[in-house]
Amino acid sequence: MATHKSAEKRSRQAVKLRERNNAVKSSIKTGVKTVVELVETKDSEAAVAALARTIPAIAKAAAKGAFHKKTASRKISRLTKRVNTLKA
């Protein structure tokens, strides 16, 4: 347990940051799941629209530090690849 004043503050900040990161990751997972479901139902217009909403969210999460930038890039790439299979 933290005993110094600065360590106690850092502990409080870590709790807030962890909660925020978990919320962001959860919303990203929901967005990814939505895109994947739309691809599986072969609804290309809705899948493209959902992808357009999900990509900036993933990029923003990476910029804020919830994901590593290469993890975000990989997620975006794989999602885009899945949506592009509908066009082919």
Backbone hydrogen bonds, N-H to C=O, Kabsch-Sander energy under -0.5 kcal/mol:
donor,donor_aa,acceptor,acceptor_aa,energy
8,E,4,H,-2.3
9,K,5,K,-1.9
10,R,6,S,-2.3
11,S,7,A,-2.0
12,R,8,E,-2.0
13,Q,9,K,-2.5
14,A,10,R,-2.2
15,V,11,S,-1.7
16,K,12,R,-1.9
17,L,13,Q,-2.6
18,R,14,A,-2.5
19,E,15,V,-2.2
20,R,16,K,-2.4
21,N,17,L,-2.8
22,N,18,R,-2.4
23,A,19,E,-2.0
24,V,20,R,-2.4
25,K,21,N,-2.7
26,S,22,N,-2.1
27,S,23,A,-2.1
28,I,24,V,-2.1
29,K,25,K,-2.4
30,T,26,S,-2.0
31,G,27,S,-2.2
32,V,28,I,-2.7
33,K,29,K,-2.5
34,T,30,T,-2.2
35,V,31,G,-2.1
36,V,32,V,-2.6
37,E,33,K,-2.4
38,L,34,T,-2.2
39,V,35,V,-2.2
40,E,36,V,-2.3
41,T,37,E,-1.7
42,K,39,V,-1.1
43,D,38,L,-2.3
44,S,42,K,-1.1
47,A,43,D,-2.2
48,V,44,S,-2.5
49,A,45,E,-2.0
50,A,46,A,-2.7
51,L,47,A,-2.4
52,A,48,V,-2.2
53,R,49,A,-1.2
54,T,50,A,-2.1
55,I,51,L,-2.6
57,A,53,R,-0.9
58,I,54,T,-2.4
59,A,55,I,-2.5
60,K,56,P,-2.5
61,A,57,A,-2.2
62,A,58,I,-2.0
63,A,59,A,-2.2
64,K,60,K,-2.1
65,G,61,A,-0.7
65,G,62,A,-0.6
66,A,61,A,-2.4
67,F,61,A,-0.9
72,A,68,H,-2.2
73,S,69,K,-2.2
74,R,70,K,-2.2
75,K,71,T,-2.4
76,I,72,A,-2.6
77,S,73,S,-2.5
78,R,74,R,-2.6
79,L,75,K,-2.3
80,T,76,I,-2.6
81,K,77,S,-2.4
82,R,78,R,-1.9
83,V,79,L,-2.4
84,N,80,T,-2.5
85,T,81,K,-0.8
85,T,82,R,-0.6
86,L,83,V,-1.3
87,K,83,V,-0.5
88,A,84,N,-1.0
